[in-house]
Amino acid sequence: MAANEQLMVALGYCALLFILALIFRKFIPKKINWIYGYRTNRSMKNETTWKAANAYSMDLLLKVCGLSFL
């Protein structure tokens, strides 16, 4: 694969993650579930930590994707 093709694949992957992060940030899971969200033992202890952990992880993912574009 040429370097130009690798760059396009990497940017496409980063764009996909960025879009998913925006969607998950807008639609943060309201209740603790086993399907999607930031699922760790600590984040699933109660609703408050669940919401805070999911909001933080999506903000962090947006920052990482934004920096990856640079």
C-alpha positions in Angstrom: 0.0 0.0 0.0 1.4 3.4 -0.9 1.9 6.0 1.8 -0.9 8.2 0.3 -3.4 5.2 0.6 -2.3 4.6 4.2 -2.9 8.2 5.1 -6.4 8.1 3.6 -7.2 4.9 5.6 -5.9 6.4 8.8 -7.9 9.7 8.3 -11.0 7.7 7.4 -10.7 5.6 10.5 -10.2 8.7 12.6 -13.2 10.4 11.0 -15.3 7.4 11.8 -14.2 7.4 15.5 -14.9 11.1 15.7 -18.4 10.7 14.3 -19.1 7.9 16.7 -17.8 9.9 19.6 -20.1 12.8 18.6 -23.1 10.4 18.4 -22.3 8.8 21.8 -21.7 12.2 23.4 -25.1 13.4 22.2 -26.8 10.1 23.2 -25.0 9.1 26.4 -26.6 6.0 27.8 -29.1 7.0 30.4 -29.1 3.8 32.4 -26.3 1.4 33.2 -26.3 -1.3 30.6 -24.1 -4.1 29.3 -24.5 -3.2 25.6 -22.6 0.1 25.1 -20.9 2.9 27.0 -17.8 3.1 29.2 -18.2 -0.2 31.1 -16.0 -0.8 34.1 -16.8 -2.1 37.5 -16.2 1.3 39.0 -18.3 3.2 36.4 -21.2 0.8 36.8 -21.5 1.2 40.6 -24.2 3.9 40.4 -25.9 6.2 37.9 -23.8 9.3 38.9 -20.5 7.6 38.2 -22.0 6.0 35.0 -22.9 9.4 33.6 -19.7 11.1 34.6 -17.5 8.3 33.2 -19.3 8.2 29.9 -19.3 12.0 29.5 -15.5 12.1 30.3 -14.6 9.2 28.0 -16.5 10.7 25.0 -14.8 14.1 25.6 -11.4 12.4 25.8 -12.1 10.4 22.6 -13.1 13.6 20.8 -9.9 15.3 21.8 -7.8 12.3 20.8 -9.5 12.1 17.4 -9.0 15.9 16.9 -5.3 15.6 17.6 -5.0 12.6 15.3 -6.2 14.7 12.4 -3.3 17.1 13.0 
